[in-house]
Amino acid sequence: CIRICQHERNFVPGKSIIENIINCIDKSYKSIFILSPNFVQSEWCHYELYFAHHKLYTENNDNLILILLEPIPHYLIPSKYYKLK
Protein backbone atom coordinates (compact mmCIF):
# COMPACT_ATOMS: atom_id res chain seq x y z
CA CYS A 1 0.00 0.00 0.00
CA ILE A 2 1.40 3.40 -0.97
CA ARG A 3 0.35 6.51 0.92
CA ILE A 4 1.29 9.88 -0.47
CA CYS A 5 1.72 13.05 1.54
CA GLN A 6 0.06 15.97 -0.25
CA HIS A 7 0.29 19.41 1.24
CA GLU A 8 -3.36 20.22 0.44
CA ARG A 9 -4.50 17.16 2.35
CA ASN A 10 -1.82 16.34 4.93
CA PHE A 11 -0.32 19.63 6.08
CA VAL A 12 -1.67 20.84 9.42
CA PRO A 13 -3.01 24.41 9.34
CA GLY A 14 -1.20 26.69 11.76
CA LYS A 15 2.10 24.80 11.54
CA SER A 16 4.89 26.19 9.42
CA ILE A 17 5.58 24.62 6.05
CA ILE A 18 8.94 23.38 7.36
CA GLU A 19 7.29 21.74 10.38
CA ASN A 20 4.79 20.03 8.10
CA ILE A 21 7.52 18.81 5.74
CA ILE A 22 9.54 17.37 8.64
CA ASN A 23 6.44 15.75 10.15
CA CYS A 24 5.48 14.07 6.86
CA ILE A 25 9.02 12.81 6.27
CA ASP A 26 9.29 11.51 9.84
CA LYS A 27 6.04 9.56 9.41
CA SER A 28 7.13 8.14 6.06
CA TYR A 29 8.53 4.66 5.67
CA LYS A 30 10.14 5.74 2.39
CA SER A 31 10.46 9.07 0.62
CA ILE A 32 10.22 9.12 -3.16
CA PHE A 33 11.41 12.15 -5.12
CA ILE A 34 10.77 12.65 -8.82
CA LEU A 35 13.70 14.74 -10.02
CA SER A 36 13.06 17.17 -12.86
CA PRO A 37 14.29 20.62 -13.90
CA ASN A 38 11.38 22.17 -11.98
CA PHE A 39 12.21 20.13 -8.88
CA VAL A 40 15.85 21.23 -8.71
CA GLN A 41 14.84 24.88 -9.12
CA SER A 42 12.35 24.80 -6.23
CA GLU A 43 13.54 25.92 -2.78
CA TRP A 44 10.75 23.93 -1.09
CA CYS A 45 11.84 20.79 -2.92
CA HIS A 46 15.38 21.45 -1.69
CA TYR A 47 14.08 21.50 1.89
CA GLU A 48 12.13 18.28 1.40
CA LEU A 49 15.10 16.48 -0.11
CA TYR A 50 17.45 17.84 2.58
CA PHE A 51 15.26 16.56 5.43
CA ALA A 52 14.74 13.17 3.77
CA HIS A 53 18.49 12.91 3.14
CA HIS A 54 19.15 13.80 6.80
CA LYS A 55 16.73 11.06 7.91
CA LEU A 56 18.58 8.58 5.69
CA TYR A 57 21.85 9.24 7.51
CA THR A 58 20.51 9.58 11.05
CA GLU A 59 18.49 6.35 10.86
CA ASN A 60 21.08 4.55 8.74
CA ASN A 61 18.50 2.90 6.51
CA ASP A 62 17.52 2.87 2.87
CA ASN A 63 14.44 5.08 2.95
CA LEU A 64 15.15 7.47 0.07
CA ILE A 65 14.24 6.79 -3.56
CA LEU A 66 15.29 9.21 -6.30
CA ILE A 67 13.73 8.92 -9.75
CA LEU A 68 15.13 10.94 -12.62
CA LEU A 69 12.09 11.99 -14.65
CA GLU A 70 14.09 13.51 -17.48
CA PRO A 71 17.65 14.65 -18.06
CA ILE A 72 18.48 17.76 -16.07
CA PRO A 73 20.93 20.26 -17.54
CA HIS A 74 24.08 20.40 -15.40
CA TYR A 75 23.83 24.17 -14.95
CA LEU A 76 20.49 23.71 -13.15
CA ILE A 77 21.73 21.12 -10.66
CA PRO A 78 22.73 22.64 -7.31
CA SER A 79 26.19 21.51 -6.18
CA LYS A 80 24.77 19.95 -3.00
CA TYR A 81 22.84 17.44 -5.15
CA TYR A 82 26.05 15.81 -6.33
CA LYS A 83 26.56 14.46 -2.81
CA LEU A 84 23.42 12.31 -3.26
CA LYS A 85 24.98 10.05 -5.90
Residue frames relative to the residue before (quaternion, step in Angstrom):
aa qw qx qy qz dx dy dz
C 1.0000 0.0000 0.0000 0.0000 0.00 0.00 0.00
I 0.1605 -0.7796 0.6000 0.0799 3.58 -0.85 0.97
R 0.0890 -0.7623 0.6401 0.0353 3.53 -0.94 0.97
I 0.1916 -0.7943 0.5720 0.0722 3.54 -0.85 1.00
C 0.3201 -0.7192 0.5849 0.1955 3.54 -1.02 0.85
Q 0.0148 -0.7816 0.6228 -0.0320 3.56 -0.70 1.15
H 0.5102 -0.6844 0.4124 0.3183 3.55 -0.75 0.99
E 0.6278 0.5459 -0.3535 0.4277 3.63 0.98 -0.70
R 0.7564 0.3834 -0.1874 0.4957 3.55 1.06 -0.75
N 0.8163 0.3462 -0.1359 0.4419 3.59 0.82 -0.99
F 0.5824 0.5723 -0.4017 0.4145 3.61 1.12 -0.34
V 0.3880 -0.7256 0.5302 0.2045 3.55 -1.02 0.91
P 0.4295 -0.6999 0.5015 0.2723 3.60 -0.69 1.05
G 0.7448 0.3746 -0.2927 0.4683 3.56 -1.01 0.82
K 0.6517 0.4410 -0.3142 0.5311 3.58 1.21 -0.38
S 0.5507 -0.6015 0.4530 0.3602 3.55 -1.14 0.56
I 0.6437 -0.5137 0.3912 0.4107 3.55 -1.23 0.41
I 0.6389 0.5308 -0.3241 0.4529 3.58 0.96 -0.87
E 0.6483 0.5124 -0.3221 0.4620 3.61 0.90 -0.87
N 0.6623 0.5050 -0.2995 0.4655 3.57 0.97 -0.86
I 0.6280 0.5263 -0.3354 0.4650 3.59 0.99 -0.81
I 0.6727 0.4948 -0.2937 0.4652 3.58 0.84 -1.01
N 0.6493 0.5266 -0.3150 0.4493 3.59 0.92 -0.89
C 0.6729 0.4874 -0.2999 0.4687 3.60 0.90 -0.89
I 0.6626 0.4939 -0.3116 0.4689 3.59 0.94 -0.82
D 0.6431 0.5267 -0.3239 0.4517 3.59 0.98 -0.82
K 0.6982 0.4635 -0.2672 0.4758 3.59 1.04 -0.74
S 0.6022 0.6025 -0.3451 0.3940 3.57 1.24 -0.37
Y 0.4295 -0.6620 0.5534 0.2665 3.53 -1.12 0.75
K 0.7683 0.0039 0.0203 0.6398 3.56 1.07 -0.84
S 0.2213 -0.7358 0.6208 0.1557 3.54 -1.25 0.49
I 0.1248 -0.7884 0.6014 0.0334 3.54 -0.80 1.08
F 0.0688 -0.7911 0.6078 0.0079 3.55 -0.85 1.03
I 0.2326 -0.7418 0.6169 0.1224 3.54 -0.91 1.00
L 0.1999 -0.8167 0.5344 0.0863 3.56 -0.31 1.28
S 0.1044 0.7633 -0.6251 0.1254 3.53 -0.92 1.02
P 0.6812 -0.4493 0.3444 0.4642 3.61 -1.20 0.10
N 0.6502 0.5079 -0.3259 0.4617 3.61 0.96 -0.76
F 0.6218 0.5523 -0.3389 0.4399 3.58 1.00 -0.80
V 0.7364 0.4386 -0.2574 0.4463 3.59 0.70 -1.04
Q 0.6625 0.4809 -0.3132 0.4813 3.60 1.24 -0.21
S 0.6123 0.5656 -0.3372 0.4375 3.60 1.27 -0.12
E 0.4258 -0.7059 0.5078 0.2500 3.58 -0.76 1.04
W 0.6457 0.5168 -0.3354 0.4510 3.62 0.97 -0.77
C 0.6298 0.5145 -0.3329 0.4772 3.58 1.04 -0.69
H 0.5968 0.5500 -0.3580 0.4616 3.59 1.10 -0.67
Y 0.6499 0.5089 -0.3185 0.4660 3.59 0.93 -0.88
E 0.6615 0.5165 -0.3130 0.4447 3.58 0.85 -0.95
L 0.6829 0.4750 -0.2859 0.4756 3.56 0.89 -0.93
Y 0.6178 0.5477 -0.3417 0.4490 3.60 1.01 -0.78
F 0.7063 0.4584 -0.2785 0.4621 3.60 0.78 -0.97
A 0.6387 0.5028 -0.3308 0.4794 3.61 1.03 -0.69
H 0.6334 0.5205 -0.3174 0.4767 3.58 1.04 -0.80
H 0.6329 0.5249 -0.3205 0.4704 3.59 1.01 -0.81
K 0.6424 0.5149 -0.3199 0.4689 3.60 0.97 -0.84
L 0.5996 0.5745 -0.3473 0.4357 3.58 1.03 -0.80
Y 0.7448 0.4116 -0.2272 0.4736 3.58 0.85 -0.96
T 0.6722 0.4914 -0.3222 0.4504 3.61 0.97 -0.68
E 0.7405 0.3741 -0.2232 0.5117 3.60 1.06 -0.68
N 0.2940 -0.8044 0.4725 0.2082 3.56 1.34 -0.11
N 0.5587 0.5611 -0.4349 0.4288 3.55 0.79 1.03
D 0.5502 -0.6259 0.4592 0.3076 3.52 -1.32 0.23
N 0.2349 0.8204 -0.4868 0.1865 3.58 0.47 1.18
L 0.6459 0.5079 -0.3127 0.4765 3.60 1.24 0.22
I 0.0514 -0.7854 0.6167 -0.0102 3.56 -0.81 1.08
L 0.1019 -0.7852 0.6102 0.0281 3.56 -0.79 1.08
I 0.0745 -0.7843 0.6159 0.0089 3.55 -0.85 1.03
L 0.2728 -0.7560 0.5755 0.1511 3.54 -0.75 1.07
L 0.3133 -0.7896 0.5049 0.1531 3.56 -0.36 1.28
E 0.7695 -0.1004 0.1168 0.6198 3.53 1.01 -0.89
P 0.6409 -0.5075 0.3738 0.4381 3.60 -1.15 0.35
I 0.2083 -0.7656 0.5995 0.1049 3.55 -1.02 0.85
P 0.4646 -0.6788 0.4830 0.3002 3.59 -0.74 0.98
H 0.5736 -0.6373 0.3960 0.3286 3.58 -0.90 0.93
Y 0.6510 0.5356 -0.3311 0.4239 3.60 0.98 -0.72
L 0.6532 0.5021 -0.3185 0.4687 3.62 1.22 -0.30
I 0.6249 0.5731 -0.3377 0.4086 3.58 1.16 -0.52
P 0.3874 -0.7157 0.5279 0.2429 3.60 -0.66 1.07
S 0.6023 -0.6037 0.3847 0.3534 3.59 -1.01 0.79
K 0.6261 0.5573 -0.3488 0.4192 3.61 1.03 -0.67
Y 0.5876 0.5879 -0.3708 0.4142 3.61 1.17 -0.41
Y 0.5836 0.5972 -0.3779 0.4000 3.58 1.10 -0.53
K 0.5901 0.5792 -0.3606 0.4315 3.59 1.19 -0.47
L 0.6320 0.5736 -0.3235 0.4086 3.60 1.21 -0.45
K 0.4460 0.7147 -0.4496 0.2969 3.60 1.22 -0.17
